[in-house]
Amino acid sequence: MSDKGFLDTNVLIYALAKDDPRRSCAEELLAAGGVISVQVLNEFVSVARRKLQMSWEQVTELWMRFESCARRRFRSRLIRMNRH
């Protein structure tokens, strides 16, 4: 079990929000590290594509950033996004 907190989908989404006061808190949480589950990443992709109208390229870039952060901080393995 990790001593870091669990980060949910909202933290990832708020970190992208331009004019949301929760953005700075979300960025701080991400910078501090935490556990991001595969389910949270899948929910992020769903919200980013459907509600935020992000392209696959944008979503993939953000996914890679989250994955890179997770590898650096937690040495965990993440499942690569499947574009089916």
PyMOL Python script that loads the backbone (N, CA, C, O; Angstrom):
from pymol import cmd

cmd.read_pdbstr("""\
ATOM      1  N   MET A   1       0.848  -1.175   0.000  1.00  0.00           N
ATOM      2  CA  MET A   1       0.000   0.000   0.000  1.00  0.00           C
ATOM      3  C   MET A   1       0.888   1.231   0.000  1.00  0.00           C
ATOM      4  O   MET A   1       1.903   1.272   0.696  1.00  0.00           O
ATOM      5  N   SER A   2       0.514   2.215  -0.765  1.00  0.00           N
ATOM      6  CA  SER A   2       1.294   3.443  -0.873  1.00  0.00           C
ATOM      7  C   SER A   2       0.961   4.394   0.266  1.00  0.00           C
ATOM      8  O   SER A   2      -0.165   4.414   0.762  1.00  0.00           O
ATOM      9  N   ASP A   3       1.950   5.182   0.675  1.00  0.00           N
ATOM     10  CA  ASP A   3       1.691   6.191   1.698  1.00  0.00           C
ATOM     11  C   ASP A   3       1.155   7.476   1.064  1.00  0.00           C
ATOM     12  O   ASP A   3       0.830   8.425   1.778  1.00  0.00           O
ATOM     13  N   LYS A   4       1.061   7.518  -0.247  1.00  0.00           N
ATOM     14  CA  LYS A   4       0.506   8.658  -0.969  1.00  0.00           C
ATOM     15  C   LYS A   4      -1.007   8.508  -1.057  1.00  0.00           C
ATOM     16  O   LYS A   4      -1.540   7.405  -0.939  1.00  0.00           O
ATOM     17  N   GLY A   5      -1.689   9.627  -1.266  1.00  0.00           N
ATOM     18  CA  GLY A   5      -3.139   9.610  -1.398  1.00  0.00           C
ATOM     19  C   GLY A   5      -3.585   9.084  -2.746  1.00  0.00           C
ATOM     20  O   GLY A   5      -2.810   9.021  -3.700  1.00  0.00           O
ATOM     21  N   PHE A   6      -4.843   8.711  -2.803  1.00  0.00           N
ATOM     22  CA  PHE A   6      -5.450   8.240  -4.045  1.00  0.00           C
ATOM     23  C   PHE A   6      -6.008   9.451  -4.787  1.00  0.00           C
ATOM     24  O   PHE A   6      -6.753  10.243  -4.209  1.00  0.00           O
ATOM     25  N   LEU A   7      -5.656   9.599  -6.051  1.00  0.00           N
ATOM     26  CA  LEU A   7      -6.131  10.718  -6.860  1.00  0.00           C
ATOM     27  C   LEU A   7      -7.283  10.248  -7.736  1.00  0.00           C
ATOM     28  O   LEU A   7      -7.157   9.272  -8.476  1.00  0.00           O
ATOM     29  N   ASP A   8      -8.405  10.950  -7.645  1.00  0.00           N
ATOM     30  CA  ASP A   8      -9.549  10.543  -8.461  1.00  0.00           C
ATOM     31  C   ASP A   8      -9.616  11.356  -9.751  1.00  0.00           C
ATOM     32  O   ASP A   8      -8.806  12.255  -9.977  1.00  0.00           O
ATOM     33  N   THR A   9     -10.579  11.030 -10.580  1.00  0.00           N
ATOM     34  CA  THR A   9     -10.731  11.646 -11.894  1.00  0.00           C
ATOM     35  C   THR A   9     -10.854  13.161 -11.800  1.00  0.00           C
ATOM     36  O   THR A   9     -10.300  13.876 -12.635  1.00  0.00           O
ATOM     37  N   ASN A  10     -11.563  13.655 -10.807  1.00  0.00           N
ATOM     38  CA  ASN A  10     -11.751  15.099 -10.680  1.00  0.00           C
ATOM     39  C   ASN A  10     -10.431  15.840 -10.551  1.00  0.00           C
ATOM     40  O   ASN A  10     -10.297  16.941 -11.085  1.00  0.00           O
ATOM     41  N   VAL A  11      -9.463  15.275  -9.865  1.00  0.00           N
ATOM     42  CA  VAL A  11      -8.160  15.934  -9.719  1.00  0.00           C
ATOM     43  C   VAL A  11      -7.527  16.118 -11.099  1.00  0.00           C
ATOM     44  O   VAL A  11      -6.986  17.183 -11.395  1.00  0.00           O
ATOM     45  N   LEU A  12      -7.591  15.095 -11.933  1.00  0.00           N
ATOM     46  CA  LEU A  12      -7.017  15.186 -13.273  1.00  0.00           C
ATOM     47  C   LEU A  12      -7.752  16.220 -14.117  1.00  0.00           C
ATOM     48  O   LEU A  12      -7.128  16.992 -14.844  1.00  0.00           O
ATOM     49  N   ILE A  13      -9.069  16.233 -14.021  1.00  0.00           N
ATOM     50  CA  ILE A  13      -9.879  17.177 -14.802  1.00  0.00           C
ATOM     51  C   ILE A  13      -9.658  18.606 -14.313  1.00  0.00           C
ATOM     52  O   ILE A  13      -9.463  19.508 -15.126  1.00  0.00           O
ATOM     53  N   TYR A  14      -9.685  18.825 -13.010  1.00  0.00           N
ATOM     54  CA  TYR A  14      -9.496  20.178 -12.468  1.00  0.00           C
ATOM     55  C   TYR A  14      -8.117  20.727 -12.817  1.00  0.00           C
ATOM     56  O   TYR A  14      -7.964  21.938 -12.980  1.00  0.00           O
ATOM     57  N   ALA A  15      -7.127  19.875 -12.934  1.00  0.00           N
ATOM     58  CA  ALA A  15      -5.786  20.331 -13.285  1.00  0.00           C
ATOM     59  C   ALA A  15      -5.754  20.934 -14.691  1.00  0.00           C
ATOM     60  O   ALA A  15      -4.849  21.703 -15.017  1.00  0.00           O
ATOM     61  N   LEU A  16      -6.731  20.590 -15.518  1.00  0.00           N
ATOM     62  CA  LEU A  16      -6.812  21.117 -16.882  1.00  0.00           C
ATOM     63  C   LEU A  16      -7.666  22.367 -16.988  1.00  0.00           C
ATOM     64  O   LEU A  16      -7.582  23.089 -17.981  1.00  0.00           O
ATOM     65  N   ALA A  17      -8.482  22.634 -15.988  1.00  0.00           N
ATOM     66  CA  ALA A  17      -9.438  23.742 -16.041  1.00  0.00           C
ATOM     67  C   ALA A  17      -8.711  25.086 -16.024  1.00  0.00           C
ATOM     68  O   ALA A  17      -7.875  25.337 -15.156  1.00  0.00           O
ATOM     69  N   LYS A  18      -9.033  25.937 -16.982  1.00  0.00           N
ATOM     70  CA  LYS A  18      -8.329  27.213 -17.094  1.00  0.00           C
ATOM     71  C   LYS A  18      -8.805  28.244 -16.087  1.00  0.00           C
ATOM     72  O   LYS A  18      -7.987  28.918 -15.461  1.00  0.00           O
ATOM     73  N   ASP A  19     -10.093  28.377 -15.923  1.00  0.00           N
ATOM     74  CA  ASP A  19     -10.638  29.428 -15.051  1.00  0.00           C
ATOM     75  C   ASP A  19     -11.346  28.849 -13.829  1.00  0.00           C
ATOM     76  O   ASP A  19     -12.371  29.372 -13.390  1.00  0.00           O
ATOM     77  N   ASP A  20     -10.802  27.785 -13.293  1.00  0.00           N
ATOM     78  CA  ASP A  20     -11.418  27.130 -12.137  1.00  0.00           C
ATOM     79  C   ASP A  20     -10.503  27.310 -10.927  1.00  0.00           C
ATOM     80  O   ASP A  20      -9.313  27.005 -11.003  1.00  0.00           O
ATOM     81  N   PRO A  21     -11.045  27.801  -9.813  1.00  0.00           N
ATOM     82  CA  PRO A  21     -10.206  28.001  -8.628  1.00  0.00           C
ATOM     83  C   PRO A  21      -9.636  26.695  -8.065  1.00  0.00           C
ATOM     84  O   PRO A  21      -8.692  26.726  -7.275  1.00  0.00           O
ATOM     85  N   ARG A  22     -10.192  25.565  -8.458  1.00  0.00           N
ATOM     86  CA  ARG A  22      -9.699  24.265  -7.976  1.00  0.00           C
ATOM     87  C   ARG A  22      -8.437  23.811  -8.701  1.00  0.00           C
ATOM     88  O   ARG A  22      -7.787  22.850  -8.288  1.00  0.00           O
ATOM     89  N   ARG A  23      -8.093  24.508  -9.786  1.00  0.00           N
ATOM     90  CA  ARG A  23      -6.934  24.101 -10.585  1.00  0.00           C
ATOM     91  C   ARG A  23      -5.648  24.088  -9.770  1.00  0.00           C
ATOM     92  O   ARG A  23      -4.891  23.119  -9.828  1.00  0.00           O
ATOM     93  N   SER A  24      -5.392  25.140  -9.017  1.00  0.00           N
ATOM     94  CA  SER A  24      -4.127  25.203  -8.271  1.00  0.00           C
ATOM     95  C   SER A  24      -4.026  24.080  -7.244  1.00  0.00           C
ATOM     96  O   SER A  24      -2.953  23.510  -7.045  1.00  0.00           O
ATOM     97  N   CYS A  25      -5.137  23.766  -6.595  1.00  0.00           N
ATOM     98  CA  CYS A  25      -5.147  22.665  -5.627  1.00  0.00           C
ATOM     99  C   CYS A  25      -4.884  21.333  -6.335  1.00  0.00           C
ATOM    100  O   CYS A  25      -4.117  20.503  -5.847  1.00  0.00           O
ATOM    101  N   ALA A  26      -5.527  21.139  -7.484  1.00  0.00           N
ATOM    102  CA  ALA A  26      -5.336  19.899  -8.247  1.00  0.00           C
ATOM    103  C   ALA A  26      -3.891  19.763  -8.699  1.00  0.00           C
ATOM    104  O   ALA A  26      -3.320  18.675  -8.632  1.00  0.00           O
ATOM    105  N   GLU A  27      -3.290  20.863  -9.163  1.00  0.00           N
ATOM    106  CA  GLU A  27      -1.891  20.823  -9.594  1.00  0.00           C
ATOM    107  C   GLU A  27      -0.965  20.487  -8.422  1.00  0.00           C
ATOM    108  O   GLU A  27       0.004  19.746  -8.584  1.00  0.00           O
ATOM    109  N   GLU A  28      -1.265  21.032  -7.252  1.00  0.00           N
ATOM    110  CA  GLU A  28      -0.462  20.729  -6.068  1.00  0.00           C
ATOM    111  C   GLU A  28      -0.567  19.250  -5.702  1.00  0.00           C
ATOM    112  O   GLU A  28       0.431  18.616  -5.360  1.00  0.00           O
ATOM    113  N   LEU A  29      -1.775  18.710  -5.774  1.00  0.00           N
ATOM    114  CA  LEU A  29      -1.969  17.286  -5.466  1.00  0.00           C
ATOM    115  C   LEU A  29      -1.195  16.408  -6.437  1.00  0.00           C
ATOM    116  O   LEU A  29      -0.551  15.442  -6.030  1.00  0.00           O
ATOM    117  N   LEU A  30      -1.259  16.747  -7.726  1.00  0.00           N
ATOM    118  CA  LEU A  30      -0.523  15.977  -8.726  1.00  0.00           C
ATOM    119  C   LEU A  30       0.985  16.079  -8.499  1.00  0.00           C
ATOM    120  O   LEU A  30       1.706  15.088  -8.616  1.00  0.00           O
ATOM    121  N   ALA A  31       1.449  17.267  -8.178  1.00  0.00           N
ATOM    122  CA  ALA A  31       2.882  17.464  -7.937  1.00  0.00           C
ATOM    123  C   ALA A  31       3.360  16.697  -6.717  1.00  0.00           C
ATOM    124  O   ALA A  31       4.494  16.221  -6.680  1.00  0.00           O
ATOM    125  N   ALA A  32       2.487  16.575  -5.712  1.00  0.00           N
ATOM    126  CA  ALA A  32       2.850  15.852  -4.489  1.00  0.00           C
ATOM    127  C   ALA A  32       2.892  14.349  -4.719  1.00  0.00           C
ATOM    128  O   ALA A  32       3.548  13.622  -3.973  1.00  0.00           O
ATOM    129  N   GLY A  33       2.198  13.884  -5.743  1.00  0.00           N
ATOM    130  CA  GLY A  33       2.173  12.459  -6.043  1.00  0.00           C
ATOM    131  C   GLY A  33       0.985  11.782  -5.404  1.00  0.00           C
ATOM    132  O   GLY A  33       0.346  12.329  -4.505  1.00  0.00           O
ATOM    133  N   GLY A  34       0.704  10.615  -5.868  1.00  0.00           N
ATOM    134  CA  GLY A  34      -0.419   9.844  -5.377  1.00  0.00           C
ATOM    135  C   GLY A  34      -0.639   8.645  -6.268  1.00  0.00           C
ATOM    136  O   GLY A  34       0.096   8.426  -7.231  1.00  0.00           O
ATOM    137  N   VAL A  35      -1.633   7.889  -5.949  1.00  0.00           N
ATOM    138  CA  VAL A  35      -1.971   6.694  -6.707  1.00  0.00           C
ATOM    139  C   VAL A  35      -3.088   7.035  -7.679  1.00  0.00           C
ATOM    140  O   VAL A  35      -4.111   7.597  -7.289  1.00  0.00           O
ATOM    141  N   ILE A  36      -2.887   6.691  -8.945  1.00  0.00           N
ATOM    142  CA  ILE A  36      -3.908   6.877  -9.976  1.00  0.00           C
ATOM    143  C   ILE A  36      -4.232   5.500 -10.533  1.00  0.00           C
ATOM    144  O   ILE A  36      -3.367   4.839 -11.109  1.00  0.00           O
ATOM    145  N   SER A  37      -5.465   5.071 -10.365  1.00  0.00           N
ATOM    146  CA  SER A  37      -5.844   3.732 -10.820  1.00  0.00           C
ATOM    147  C   SER A  37      -6.139   3.737 -12.324  1.00  0.00           C
ATOM    148  O   SER A  37      -6.347   4.789 -12.927  1.00  0.00           O
ATOM    149  N   VAL A  38      -6.153   2.558 -12.902  1.00  0.00           N
ATOM    150  CA  VAL A  38      -6.504   2.403 -14.306  1.00  0.00           C
ATOM    151  C   VAL A  38      -7.936   2.878 -14.530  1.00  0.00           C
ATOM    152  O   VAL A  38      -8.228   3.486 -15.561  1.00  0.00           O
ATOM    153  N   GLN A  39      -8.823   2.613 -13.592  1.00  0.00           N
ATOM    154  CA  GLN A  39     -10.211   3.068 -13.724  1.00  0.00           C
ATOM    155  C   GLN A  39     -10.279   4.594 -13.801  1.00  0.00           C
ATOM    156  O   GLN A  39     -11.027   5.138 -14.613  1.00  0.00           O
ATOM    157  N   VAL A  40      -9.508   5.284 -12.968  1.00  0.00           N
ATOM    158  CA  VAL A  40      -9.477   6.753 -12.997  1.00  0.00           C
ATOM    159  C   VAL A  40      -8.963   7.235 -14.349  1.00  0.00           C
ATOM    160  O   VAL A  40      -9.509   8.181 -14.917  1.00  0.00           O
ATOM    161  N   LEU A  41      -7.926   6.600 -14.864  1.00  0.00           N
ATOM    162  CA  LEU A  41      -7.410   6.997 -16.172  1.00  0.00           C
ATOM    163  C   LEU A  41      -8.438   6.769 -17.272  1.00  0.00           C
ATOM    164  O   LEU A  41      -8.573   7.597 -18.173  1.00  0.00           O
ATOM    165  N   ASN A  42      -9.163   5.660 -17.209  1.00  0.00           N
ATOM    166  CA  ASN A  42     -10.216   5.397 -18.195  1.00  0.00           C
ATOM    167  C   ASN A  42     -11.336   6.430 -18.092  1.00  0.00           C
ATOM    168  O   ASN A  42     -11.848   6.889 -19.113  1.00  0.00           O
ATOM    169  N   GLU A  43     -11.719   6.797 -16.875  1.00  0.00           N
ATOM    170  CA  GLU A  43     -12.744   7.821 -16.686  1.00  0.00           C
ATOM    171  C   GLU A  43     -12.252   9.162 -17.218  1.00  0.00           C
ATOM    172  O   GLU A  43     -13.017   9.903 -17.835  1.00  0.00           O
ATOM    173  N   PHE A  44     -10.976   9.479 -16.981  1.00  0.00           N
ATOM    174  CA  PHE A  44     -10.410  10.716 -17.504  1.00  0.00           C
ATOM    175  C   PHE A  44     -10.528  10.761 -19.029  1.00  0.00           C
ATOM    176  O   PHE A  44     -10.946  11.774 -19.588  1.00  0.00           O
ATOM    177  N   VAL A  45     -10.163   9.673 -19.699  1.00  0.00           N
ATOM    178  CA  VAL A  45     -10.239   9.618 -21.163  1.00  0.00           C
ATOM    179  C   VAL A  45     -11.684   9.839 -21.615  1.00  0.00           C
ATOM    180  O   VAL A  45     -11.931  10.587 -22.562  1.00  0.00           O
ATOM    181  N   SER A  46     -12.621   9.202 -20.953  1.00  0.00           N
ATOM    182  CA  SER A  46     -14.030   9.344 -21.318  1.00  0.00           C
ATOM    183  C   SER A  46     -14.501  10.795 -21.190  1.00  0.00           C
ATOM    184  O   SER A  46     -15.138  11.324 -22.101  1.00  0.00           O
ATOM    185  N   VAL A  47     -14.191  11.430 -20.071  1.00  0.00           N
ATOM    186  CA  VAL A  47     -14.595  12.825 -19.842  1.00  0.00           C
ATOM    187  C   VAL A  47     -13.880  13.752 -20.822  1.00  0.00           C
ATOM    188  O   VAL A  47     -14.499  14.648 -21.395  1.00  0.00           O
ATOM    189  N   ALA A  48     -12.600  13.541 -21.012  1.00  0.00           N
ATOM    190  CA  ALA A  48     -11.827  14.398 -21.913  1.00  0.00           C
ATOM    191  C   ALA A  48     -12.363  14.329 -23.341  1.00  0.00           C
ATOM    192  O   ALA A  48     -12.459  15.351 -24.020  1.00  0.00           O
ATOM    193  N   ARG A  49     -12.707  13.147 -23.789  1.00  0.00           N
ATOM    194  CA  ARG A  49     -13.209  12.985 -25.156  1.00  0.00           C
ATOM    195  C   ARG A  49     -14.640  13.489 -25.304  1.00  0.00           C
ATOM    196  O   ARG A  49     -14.932  14.247 -26.229  1.00  0.00           O
ATOM    197  N   ARG A  50     -15.528  13.083 -24.415  1.00  0.00           N
ATOM    198  CA  ARG A  50     -16.945  13.396 -24.592  1.00  0.00           C
ATOM    199  C   ARG A  50     -17.321  14.786 -24.097  1.00  0.00           C
ATOM    200  O   ARG A  50     -17.981  15.536 -24.816  1.00  0.00           O
ATOM    201  N   LYS A  51     -16.920  15.137 -22.901  1.00  0.00           N
ATOM    202  CA  LYS A  51     -17.358  16.407 -22.323  1.00  0.00           C
ATOM    203  C   LYS A  51     -16.444  17.574 -22.669  1.00  0.00           C
ATOM    204  O   LYS A  51     -16.917  18.689 -22.888  1.00  0.00           O
ATOM    205  N   LEU A  52     -15.143  17.328 -22.720  1.00  0.00           N
ATOM    206  CA  LEU A  52     -14.195  18.400 -23.012  1.00  0.00           C
ATOM    207  C   LEU A  52     -13.859  18.499 -24.493  1.00  0.00           C
ATOM    208  O   LEU A  52     -13.153  19.411 -24.923  1.00  0.00           O
ATOM    209  N   GLN A  53     -14.379  17.540 -25.273  1.00  0.00           N
ATOM    210  CA  GLN A  53     -14.188  17.531 -26.727  1.00  0.00           C
ATOM    211  C   GLN A  53     -12.710  17.561 -27.140  1.00  0.00           C
ATOM    212  O   GLN A  53     -12.344  18.205 -28.123  1.00  0.00           O
ATOM    213  N   MET A  54     -11.877  16.862 -26.384  1.00  0.00           N
ATOM    214  CA  MET A  54     -10.452  16.805 -26.706  1.00  0.00           C
ATOM    215  C   MET A  54     -10.219  15.779 -27.810  1.00  0.00           C
ATOM    216  O   MET A  54     -10.920  14.772 -27.900  1.00  0.00           O
ATOM    217  N   SER A  55      -9.232  16.051 -28.636  1.00  0.00           N
ATOM    218  CA  SER A  55      -8.864  15.109 -29.687  1.00  0.00           C
ATOM    219  C   SER A  55      -8.108  13.933 -29.068  1.00  0.00           C
ATOM    220  O   SER A  55      -7.651  14.000 -27.927  1.00  0.00           O
ATOM    221  N   TRP A  56      -7.985  12.844 -29.854  1.00  0.00           N
ATOM    222  CA  TRP A  56      -7.206  11.702 -29.376  1.00  0.00           C
ATOM    223  C   TRP A  56      -5.755  12.110 -29.130  1.00  0.00           C
ATOM    224  O   TRP A  56      -5.115  11.618 -28.201  1.00  0.00           O
ATOM    225  N   GLU A  57      -5.241  13.008 -29.965  1.00  0.00           N
ATOM    226  CA  GLU A  57      -3.862  13.461 -29.799  1.00  0.00           C
ATOM    227  C   GLU A  57      -3.688  14.191 -28.461  1.00  0.00           C
ATOM    228  O   GLU A  57      -2.709  13.960 -27.752  1.00  0.00           O
ATOM    229  N   GLN A  58      -4.631  15.066 -28.119  1.00  0.00           N
ATOM    230  CA  GLN A  58      -4.564  15.791 -26.846  1.00  0.00           C
ATOM    231  C   GLN A  58      -4.668  14.831 -25.665  1.00  0.00           C
ATOM    232  O   GLN A  58      -3.912  14.934 -24.699  1.00  0.00           O
ATOM    233  N   VAL A  59      -5.606  13.904 -25.754  1.00  0.00           N
ATOM    234  CA  VAL A  59      -5.797  12.940 -24.676  1.00  0.00           C
ATOM    235  C   VAL A  59      -4.553  12.071 -24.507  1.00  0.00           C
ATOM    236  O   VAL A  59      -4.119  11.804 -23.387  1.00  0.00           O
ATOM    237  N   THR A  60      -3.992  11.640 -25.617  1.00  0.00           N
ATOM    238  CA  THR A  60      -2.793  10.801 -25.571  1.00  0.00           C
ATOM    239  C   THR A  60      -1.630  11.549 -24.939  1.00  0.00           C
ATOM    240  O   THR A  60      -0.888  10.975 -24.141  1.00  0.00           O
ATOM    241  N   GLU A  61      -1.460  12.813 -25.280  1.00  0.00           N
ATOM    242  CA  GLU A  61      -0.378  13.614 -24.699  1.00  0.00           C
ATOM    243  C   GLU A  61      -0.535  13.720 -23.183  1.00  0.00           C
ATOM    244  O   GLU A  61       0.435  13.557 -22.441  1.00  0.00           O
ATOM    245  N   LEU A  62      -1.752  13.991 -22.728  1.00  0.00           N
ATOM    246  CA  LEU A  62      -1.988  14.083 -21.285  1.00  0.00           C
ATOM    247  C   LEU A  62      -1.805  12.735 -20.614  1.00  0.00           C
ATOM    248  O   LEU A  62      -1.240  12.658 -19.523  1.00  0.00           O
ATOM    249  N   TRP A  63      -2.275  11.668 -21.252  1.00  0.00           N
ATOM    250  CA  TRP A  63      -2.105  10.316 -20.721  1.00  0.00           C
ATOM    251  C   TRP A  63      -0.626  10.024 -20.498  1.00  0.00           C
ATOM    252  O   TRP A  63      -0.237   9.488 -19.461  1.00  0.00           O
ATOM    253  N   MET A  64       0.195  10.383 -21.487  1.00  0.00           N
ATOM    254  CA  MET A  64       1.632  10.138 -21.383  1.00  0.00           C
ATOM    255  C   MET A  64       2.245  10.945 -20.233  1.00  0.00           C
ATOM    256  O   MET A  64       3.147  10.462 -19.549  1.00  0.00           O
ATOM    257  N   ARG A  65       1.766  12.146 -20.023  1.00  0.00           N
ATOM    258  CA  ARG A  65       2.260  12.948 -18.893  1.00  0.00           C
ATOM    259  C   ARG A  65       1.921  12.277 -17.568  1.00  0.00           C
ATOM    260  O   ARG A  65       2.766  12.185 -16.678  1.00  0.00           O
ATOM    261  N   PHE A  66       0.671  11.804 -17.437  1.00  0.00           N
ATOM    262  CA  PHE A  66       0.269  11.117 -16.207  1.00  0.00           C
ATOM    263  C   PHE A  66       1.081   9.841 -16.022  1.00  0.00           C
ATOM    264  O   PHE A  66       1.522   9.526 -14.917  1.00  0.00           O
ATOM    265  N   GLU A  67       1.272   9.115 -17.115  1.00  0.00           N
ATOM    266  CA  GLU A  67       2.037   7.869 -17.046  1.00  0.00           C
ATOM    267  C   GLU A  67       3.484   8.154 -16.650  1.00  0.00           C
ATOM    268  O   GLU A  67       4.054   7.448 -15.818  1.00  0.00           O
ATOM    269  N   SER A  68       4.066   9.175 -17.239  1.00  0.00           N
ATOM    270  CA  SER A  68       5.439   9.543 -16.918  1.00  0.00           C
ATOM    271  C   SER A  68       5.569   9.925 -15.445  1.00  0.00           C
ATOM    272  O   SER A  68       6.519   9.527 -14.770  1.00  0.00           O
ATOM    273  N   CYS A  69       4.621  10.687 -14.966  1.00  0.00           N
ATOM    274  CA  CYS A  69       4.611  11.092 -13.557  1.00  0.00           C
ATOM    275  C   CYS A  69       4.493   9.860 -12.666  1.00  0.00           C
ATOM    276  O   CYS A  69       5.197   9.743 -11.663  1.00  0.00           O
ATOM    277  N   ALA A  70       3.607   8.947 -13.035  1.00  0.00           N
ATOM    278  CA  ALA A  70       3.402   7.736 -12.227  1.00  0.00           C
ATOM    279  C   ALA A  70       4.669   6.883 -12.204  1.00  0.00           C
ATOM    280  O   ALA A  70       5.046   6.359 -11.155  1.00  0.00           O
ATOM    281  N   ARG A  71       5.318   6.744 -13.339  1.00  0.00           N
ATOM    282  CA  ARG A  71       6.539   5.928 -13.383  1.00  0.00           C
ATOM    283  C   ARG A  71       7.637   6.557 -12.550  1.00  0.00           C
ATOM    284  O   ARG A  71       8.354   5.869 -11.823  1.00  0.00           O
ATOM    285  N   ARG A  72       7.763   7.870 -12.661  1.00  0.00           N
ATOM    286  CA  ARG A  72       8.817   8.567 -11.935  1.00  0.00           C
ATOM    287  C   ARG A  72       8.580   8.510 -10.435  1.00  0.00           C
ATOM    288  O   ARG A  72       9.511   8.250  -9.672  1.00  0.00           O
ATOM    289  N   ARG A  73       7.357   8.747 -10.006  1.00  0.00           N
ATOM    290  CA  ARG A  73       7.057   8.868  -8.593  1.00  0.00           C
ATOM    291  C   ARG A  73       6.736   7.537  -7.915  1.00  0.00           C
ATOM    292  O   ARG A  73       7.108   7.325  -6.761  1.00  0.00           O
ATOM    293  N   PHE A  74       6.060   6.657  -8.611  1.00  0.00           N
ATOM    294  CA  PHE A  74       5.544   5.455  -7.950  1.00  0.00           C
ATOM    295  C   PHE A  74       6.110   4.154  -8.488  1.00  0.00           C
ATOM    296  O   PHE A  74       5.879   3.086  -7.921  1.00  0.00           O
ATOM    297  N   ARG A  75       6.859   4.245  -9.594  1.00  0.00           N
ATOM    298  CA  ARG A  75       7.410   3.063 -10.231  1.00  0.00           C
ATOM    299  C   ARG A  75       6.337   2.011 -10.512  1.00  0.00           C
ATOM    300  O   ARG A  75       6.591   0.808 -10.448  1.00  0.00           O
ATOM    301  N   SER A  76       5.150   2.486 -10.821  1.00  0.00           N
ATOM    302  CA  SER A  76       4.058   1.558 -11.125  1.00  0.00           C
ATOM    303  C   SER A  76       3.917   1.402 -12.628  1.00  0.00           C
ATOM    304  O   SER A  76       4.383   2.245 -13.395  1.00  0.00           O
ATOM    305  N   ARG A  77       3.283   0.338 -13.039  1.00  0.00           N
ATOM    306  CA  ARG A  77       3.022   0.103 -14.455  1.00  0.00           C
ATOM    307  C   ARG A  77       1.588   0.473 -14.767  1.00  0.00           C
ATOM    308  O   ARG A  77       0.672   0.147 -14.012  1.00  0.00           O
ATOM    309  N   LEU A  78       1.400   1.148 -15.870  1.00  0.00           N
ATOM    310  CA  LEU A  78       0.067   1.527 -16.317  1.00  0.00           C
ATOM    311  C   LEU A  78      -0.223   0.837 -17.642  1.00  0.00           C
ATOM    312  O   LEU A  78       0.680   0.606 -18.446  1.00  0.00           O
ATOM    313  N   ILE A  79      -1.453   0.520 -17.855  1.00  0.00           N
ATOM    314  CA  ILE A  79      -1.865  -0.082 -19.119  1.00  0.00           C
ATOM    315  C   ILE A  79      -1.946   1.017 -20.175  1.00  0.00           C
ATOM    316  O   ILE A  79      -2.539   2.068 -19.936  1.00  0.00           O
ATOM    317  N   ARG A  80      -1.362   0.779 -21.319  1.00  0.00           N
ATOM    318  CA  ARG A  80      -1.413   1.746 -22.406  1.00  0.00           C
ATOM    319  C   ARG A  80      -2.839   1.873 -22.948  1.00  0.00           C
ATOM    320  O   ARG A  80      -3.595   0.903 -23.000  1.00  0.00           O
ATOM    321  N   MET A  81      -3.172   3.071 -23.340  1.00  0.00           N
ATOM    322  CA  MET A  81      -4.505   3.335 -23.859  1.00  0.00           C
ATOM    323  C   MET A  81      -4.688   2.616 -25.193  1.00  0.00           C
ATOM    324  O   MET A  81      -3.818   2.658 -26.063  1.00  0.00           O
ATOM    325  N   ASN A  82      -5.811   1.971 -25.333  1.00  0.00           N
ATOM    326  CA  ASN A  82      -6.155   1.278 -26.555  1.00  0.00           C
ATOM    327  C   ASN A  82      -7.152   2.145 -27.315  1.00  0.00           C
ATOM    328  O   ASN A  82      -8.189   2.504 -26.756  1.00  0.00           O
ATOM    329  N   ARG A  83      -6.883   2.483 -28.531  1.00  0.00           N
ATOM    330  CA  ARG A  83      -7.722   3.404 -29.301  1.00  0.00           C
ATOM    331  C   ARG A  83      -8.837   2.731 -30.075  1.00  0.00           C
ATOM    332  O   ARG A  83      -9.243   3.254 -31.113  1.00  0.00           O
ATOM    333  N   HIS A  84      -9.331   1.643 -29.641  1.00  0.00           N
ATOM    334  CA  HIS A  84     -10.426   0.977 -30.377  1.00  0.00           C
ATOM    335  C   HIS A  84     -11.672   1.787 -30.305  1.00  0.00           C
ATOM    336  O   HIS A  84     -12.697   1.394 -30.862  1.00  0.00           O
TER     337      HIS A  84
END
""", "prot")
cmd.dss("prot")
cmd.show_as("cartoon", "prot")
cmd.util.cbc("prot")
cmd.orient("prot")
